[in-house]
Amino acid sequence: MDRNTVFRQERFTPVTMWTQKQRFVSHLKVITSAVSLGHDESLIVFLGENDERQYLYPEKFHNGFFRFSVGIEDVDDITADLRQALQAVKLVALE
């Protein structure tokens, strides 16, 4: 599998997405959950449907989405972290 292929598009209800979002982020080891982005480490933040910044994004994102900022960690470490967290919450089955 190409190391750049990590996610596949899924559709979730907002409640399911919120629960899975919390579980997904809790399984990350290299990537840090943050309230804002911009650092030398990889950071991830979830903007939910009630986030005041929603108006900044196209309507298709108004149910919530992750913003991800890649830091200076090794790309294989970042990719492995995303894979293991996605597998842990059973969002994708990766080889």
PASE-208218 format. One record per residue: residue number from 0; residue in three letters; x, y, z of N, C-alpha, C in turn. Coordinates in pm, 1 decimal. Layout:
// PASE-208218
<rec NUM, 'ALA', <X, Y, Z>, <X, Y, Z>, <X, Y, Z>>
...
//
This chain:
// PASE-208218
<rec 0, 'MET', <84.0, -117.8, 0.0>, <0.0, 0.0, 0.0>, <88.1, 123.5, 0.0>>
<rec 1, 'ASP', <50.8, 222.8, -78.5>, <120.5, 350.1, -85.1>, <108.8, 419.6, 50.4>>
<rec 2, 'ARG', <219.9, 466.7, 106.0>, <214.3, 527.9, 238.6>, <132.5, 656.2, 240.0>>
<rec 3, 'ASN', <101.9, 713.2, 124.1>, <19.1, 832.2, 116.4>, <-129.8, 799.3, 119.0>>
<rec 4, 'THR', <-164.9, 672.1, 109.0>, <-305.0, 631.0, 110.7>, <-339.2, 586.9, 251.7>>
<rec 5, 'VAL', <-400.5, 676.5, 327.0>, <-433.0, 647.8, 465.7>, <-583.7, 649.0, 486.8>>
<rec 6, 'PHE', <-650.5, 750.5, 436.3>, <-793.0, 766.1, 460.7>, <-876.2, 720.6, 342.6>>
<rec 7, 'ARG', <-996.8, 678.4, 370.3>, <-1096.6, 665.5, 265.3>, <-1217.0, 744.7, 314.8>>
<rec 8, 'GLN', <-1291.3, 802.6, 223.8>, <-1403.2, 886.6, 262.8>, <-1512.7, 801.5, 325.0>>
<rec 9, 'GLU', <-1564.8, 846.8, 435.6>, <-1673.7, 780.5, 506.7>, <-1781.3, 884.3, 536.0>>
<rec 10, 'ARG', <-1904.0, 839.8, 553.5>, <-2011.8, 929.3, 594.4>, <-2060.5, 883.5, 731.8>>
<rec 11, 'PHE', <-2069.5, 978.0, 822.0>, <-2112.8, 949.2, 957.4>, <-2215.7, 1053.3, 999.6>>
<rec 12, 'THR', <-2304.1, 1015.6, 1090.1>, <-2392.5, 1114.6, 1148.5>, <-2308.8, 1201.7, 1241.7>>
<rec 13, 'PRO', <-2351.9, 1323.5, 1273.2>, <-2272.8, 1408.1, 1362.5>, <-2243.2, 1342.7, 1497.1>>
<rec 14, 'VAL', <-2340.0, 1271.8, 1555.5>, <-2316.1, 1208.7, 1685.3>, <-2211.4, 1099.0, 1672.4>>
<rec 15, 'THR', <-2225.9, 1015.2, 1571.9>, <-2127.6, 909.7, 1550.1>, <-1991.6, 969.4, 1520.9>>
<rec 16, 'MET', <-1988.5, 1072.6, 1438.2>, <-1861.1, 1134.8, 1403.9>, <-1794.1, 1190.0, 1529.2>>
<rec 17, 'TRP', <-1870.9, 1254.3, 1617.7>, <-1812.0, 1312.6, 1737.9>, <-1752.5, 1204.2, 1827.0>>
<rec 18, 'THR', <-1824.7, 1097.1, 1847.9>, <-1775.5, 987.4, 1930.8>, <-1651.1, 925.7, 1868.3>>
<rec 19, 'GLN', <-1655.1, 898.3, 1739.3>, <-1539.3, 840.0, 1672.9>, <-1423.3, 937.4, 1669.0>>
<rec 20, 'LYS', <-1451.5, 1064.5, 1655.7>, <-1346.0, 1166.4, 1658.3>, <-1271.6, 1160.8, 1790.2>>
<rec 21, 'GLN', <-1344.7, 1157.0, 1899.3>, <-1281.4, 1152.3, 2031.3>, <-1196.7, 1026.5, 2047.9>>
<rec 22, 'ARG', <-1249.7, 914.8, 2005.0>, <-1175.7, 789.0, 2015.8>, <-1052.9, 790.7, 1926.6>>
<rec 23, 'PHE', <-1067.3, 839.0, 1802.5>, <-955.8, 846.7, 1708.2>, <-842.0, 930.0, 1766.0>>
<rec 24, 'VAL', <-872.7, 1050.1, 1811.3>, <-769.7, 1139.7, 1864.4>, <-704.7, 1080.3, 1989.2>>
<rec 25, 'SER', <-780.2, 1010.4, 2070.6>, <-723.6, 952.2, 2192.7>, <-622.1, 842.3, 2162.7>>
<rec 26, 'HIS', <-628.0, 783.8, 2043.2>, <-534.5, 678.2, 2005.5>, <-408.1, 730.1, 1937.4>>
<rec 27, 'LEU', <-401.8, 858.1, 1906.0>, <-282.3, 913.6, 1841.3>, <-167.4, 921.3, 1941.4>>
<rec 28, 'LYS', <-48.9, 884.7, 1897.4>, <69.6, 883.6, 1984.6>, <172.1, 988.7, 1942.6>>
<rec 29, 'VAL', <186.8, 1010.9, 1813.0>, <284.1, 1106.2, 1759.6>, <218.2, 1241.9, 1737.4>>
<rec 30, 'ILE', <96.7, 1241.0, 1688.5>, <22.8, 1362.1, 1656.9>, <-50.7, 1409.5, 1781.7>>
<rec 31, 'THR', <-43.9, 1539.9, 1807.5>, <-102.5, 1598.0, 1927.5>, <-232.9, 1669.9, 1894.7>>
<rec 32, 'SER', <-333.7, 1648.0, 1978.4>, <-459.0, 1721.9, 1965.1>, <-434.0, 1865.0, 2012.0>>
<rec 33, 'ALA', <-483.8, 1961.8, 1935.4>, <-458.8, 2102.1, 1967.0>, <-581.4, 2186.4, 1935.6>>
<rec 34, 'VAL', <-586.0, 2305.8, 1992.9>, <-696.5, 2397.2, 1963.9>, <-662.2, 2492.1, 1849.5>>
<rec 35, 'SER', <-535.9, 2498.7, 1813.7>, <-494.6, 2577.6, 1697.7>, <-375.8, 2507.6, 1633.3>>
<rec 36, 'LEU', <-344.8, 2546.3, 1512.1>, <-238.5, 2480.8, 1437.7>, <-121.3, 2576.0, 1416.8>>
<rec 37, 'GLY', <-6.4, 2519.5, 1386.6>, <111.5, 2599.5, 1357.9>, <219.5, 2575.1, 1461.2>>
<rec 38, 'HIS', <302.8, 2477.2, 1437.8>, <406.8, 2439.4, 1532.9>, <503.4, 2349.4, 1459.5>>
<rec 39, 'ASP', <612.2, 2309.8, 1525.3>, <705.6, 2217.7, 1460.8>, <667.0, 2071.8, 1482.5>>
<rec 40, 'GLU', <561.3, 2047.7, 1560.0>, <512.2, 1911.2, 1577.2>, <378.4, 1896.9, 1505.4>>
<rec 41, 'SER', <343.3, 1774.9, 1469.5>, <216.7, 1749.8, 1400.8>, <100.7, 1769.7, 1497.5>>
<rec 42, 'LEU', <2.3, 1844.2, 1451.5>, <-113.4, 1877.4, 1534.2>, <-241.6, 1847.0, 1458.4>>
<rec 43, 'ILE', <-345.6, 1814.2, 1533.9>, <-475.4, 1787.6, 1473.6>, <-581.9, 1853.4, 1559.5>>
<rec 44, 'VAL', <-680.8, 1910.9, 1493.9>, <-792.9, 1973.6, 1564.3>, <-919.9, 1937.4, 1489.1>>
<rec 45, 'PHE', <-1024.9, 1909.4, 1564.2>, <-1154.8, 1879.5, 1504.7>, <-1241.6, 2003.4, 1515.8>>
<rec 46, 'LEU', <-1295.1, 2047.7, 1403.5>, <-1389.7, 2158.7, 1403.3>, <-1528.7, 2099.2, 1388.6>>
<rec 47, 'GLY', <-1606.9, 2105.1, 1494.8>, <-1740.0, 2046.8, 1495.2>, <-1842.1, 2137.4, 1430.8>>
<rec 48, 'GLU', <-1963.5, 2085.7, 1420.9>, <-2068.9, 2159.5, 1351.9>, <-2105.9, 2289.4, 1422.0>>
<rec 49, 'ASN', <-2075.0, 2303.9, 1550.3>, <-2107.6, 2426.1, 1624.1>, <-1987.8, 2518.8, 1640.6>>
<rec 50, 'ASP', <-1878.8, 2487.5, 1575.5>, <-1758.4, 2569.6, 1587.8>, <-1780.6, 2705.6, 1522.6>>
<rec 51, 'GLU', <-1737.5, 2809.5, 1589.4>, <-1758.4, 2945.8, 1538.4>, <-1682.5, 2974.2, 1408.7>>
<rec 52, 'ARG', <-1586.0, 2888.7, 1374.1>, <-1507.6, 2909.2, 1251.9>, <-1568.9, 2842.5, 1128.7>>
<rec 53, 'GLN', <-1682.1, 2775.7, 1144.6>, <-1743.6, 2703.1, 1032.9>, <-1769.9, 2792.3, 912.1>>
<rec 54, 'TYR', <-1804.5, 2917.0, 935.2>, <-1836.1, 3005.9, 822.7>, <-1716.6, 3027.5, 730.1>>
<rec 55, 'LEU', <-1596.6, 2996.1, 776.3>, <-1476.0, 3013.2, 695.7>, <-1460.4, 2904.3, 589.3>>
<rec 56, 'TYR', <-1538.8, 2797.5, 599.1>, <-1522.5, 2681.4, 513.5>, <-1647.4, 2657.3, 430.0>>
<rec 57, 'PRO', <-1633.0, 2588.1, 315.9>, <-1750.4, 2556.9, 233.0>, <-1856.0, 2479.1, 312.1>>
<rec 58, 'GLU', <-1979.7, 2491.8, 271.4>, <-2091.9, 2431.4, 343.6>, <-2078.3, 2280.7, 362.4>>
<rec 59, 'LYS', <-2015.9, 2212.1, 266.6>, <-2003.4, 2066.3, 278.6>, <-1922.1, 2024.6, 401.2>>
<rec 60, 'PHE', <-1849.3, 2117.0, 462.6>, <-1769.8, 2087.5, 581.5>, <-1840.3, 2127.9, 711.0>>
<rec 61, 'HIS', <-1961.2, 2179.1, 704.2>, <-2027.9, 2232.8, 822.0>, <-2073.0, 2128.3, 923.0>>
<rec 62, 'ASN', <-2066.3, 2000.4, 890.3>, <-2097.4, 1895.5, 988.7>, <-1976.7, 1859.0, 1072.5>>
<rec 63, 'GLY', <-1862.6, 1918.6, 1042.6>, <-1741.0, 1892.8, 1118.6>, <-1634.9, 1825.7, 1034.2>>
<rec 64, 'PHE', <-1508.9, 1853.1, 1068.2>, <-1395.8, 1795.1, 997.2>, <-1268.8, 1814.3, 1079.0>>
<rec 65, 'PHE', <-1166.0, 1737.6, 1042.7>, <-1034.7, 1750.9, 1105.7>, <-949.1, 1847.2, 1025.2>>
<rec 66, 'ARG', <-873.8, 1931.1, 1095.2>, <-765.7, 2007.9, 1033.4>, <-637.8, 1947.4, 1087.8>>
<rec 67, 'PHE', <-541.3, 1928.5, 1000.4>, <-418.8, 1857.5, 1034.1>, <-299.3, 1938.4, 986.2>>
<rec 68, 'SER', <-206.1, 1961.6, 1075.0>, <-84.2, 2034.5, 1043.1>, <33.6, 1939.4, 1061.6>>
<rec 69, 'VAL', <109.0, 1917.9, 955.7>, <220.4, 1823.8, 960.1>, <344.7, 1893.7, 1014.8>>
<rec 70, 'GLY', <405.6, 1831.4, 1113.4>, <526.4, 1884.8, 1174.8>, <651.8, 1824.2, 1113.8>>
<rec 71, 'ILE', <759.6, 1825.5, 1191.1>, <889.2, 1780.0, 1139.7>, <920.3, 1634.3, 1173.0>>
<rec 72, 'GLU', <822.9, 1563.1, 1228.5>, <844.3, 1421.8, 1256.3>, <864.6, 1345.3, 1126.3>>
<rec 73, 'ASP', <920.6, 1228.7, 1136.6>, <940.5, 1143.4, 1019.2>, <805.3, 1107.6, 958.5>>
<rec 74, 'VAL', <796.0, 1116.2, 826.7>, <670.0, 1090.5, 756.9>, <617.5, 949.3, 785.6>>
<rec 75, 'ASP', <706.5, 853.1, 798.0>, <662.3, 716.2, 827.4>, <602.4, 706.5, 967.6>>
<rec 76, 'ASP', <655.3, 782.5, 1062.3>, <599.4, 783.8, 1198.1>, <460.0, 846.1, 1199.0>>
<rec 77, 'ILE', <443.8, 955.3, 1125.0>, <313.5, 1022.0, 1117.3>, <210.9, 929.8, 1052.0>>
<rec 78, 'THR', <248.1, 870.4, 939.9>, <158.2, 780.3, 868.0>, <120.8, 660.0, 953.5>>
<rec 79, 'ALA', <219.1, 603.0, 1021.4>, <192.0, 487.6, 1108.3>, <98.2, 526.3, 1222.2>>
<rec 80, 'ASP', <115.4, 645.8, 1276.3>, <29.3, 692.0, 1384.3>, <-114.5, 705.7, 1336.1>>
<rec 81, 'LEU', <-133.8, 766.2, 1219.7>, <-268.9, 778.0, 1163.8>, <-329.9, 641.2, 1137.9>>
<rec 82, 'ARG', <-252.3, 551.5, 1081.2>, <-303.9, 416.8, 1051.9>, <-347.8, 344.1, 1178.7>>
<rec 83, 'GLN', <-261.1, 344.4, 1280.6>, <-296.2, 269.0, 1400.8>, <-416.7, 329.6, 1470.9>>
<rec 84, 'ALA', <-431.8, 461.7, 1470.1>, <-548.4, 524.6, 1533.6>, <-675.6, 493.6, 1455.8>>
<rec 85, 'LEU', <-669.0, 497.0, 1322.8>, <-784.4, 463.1, 1241.1>, <-824.4, 316.7, 1259.9>>
<rec 86, 'GLN', <-726.8, 230.0, 1267.3>, <-756.0, 87.9, 1289.4>, <-814.4, 66.6, 1428.7>>
<rec 87, 'ALA', <-764.0, 138.6, 1527.3>, <-810.5, 121.1, 1664.9>, <-957.7, 155.0, 1679.5>>
<rec 88, 'VAL', <-1004.8, 252.7, 1604.0>, <-1145.8, 290.4, 1613.2>, <-1228.8, 230.6, 1500.1>>
<rec 89, 'LYS', <-1164.1, 143.6, 1423.2>, <-1230.6, 69.0, 1316.5>, <-1295.4, 159.1, 1211.9>>
<rec 90, 'LEU', <-1227.4, 270.2, 1180.3>, <-1275.0, 357.5, 1073.4>, <-1232.9, 305.9, 936.8>>
<rec 91, 'VAL', <-1118.2, 242.0, 930.6>, <-1071.4, 182.0, 804.6>, <-997.4, 53.6, 836.4>>
<rec 92, 'ALA', <-999.6, -36.0, 742.2>, <-921.4, -158.7, 753.4>, <-802.8, -143.5, 658.5>>
<rec 93, 'LEU', <-686.6, -122.7, 714.8>, <-565.9, -102.7, 634.2>, <-476.8, -224.9, 646.5>>
<rec 94, 'GLU', <-405.2, -250.8, 539.1>, <-314.8, -365.4, 537.2>, <-189.0, -336.7, 615.4>>
//
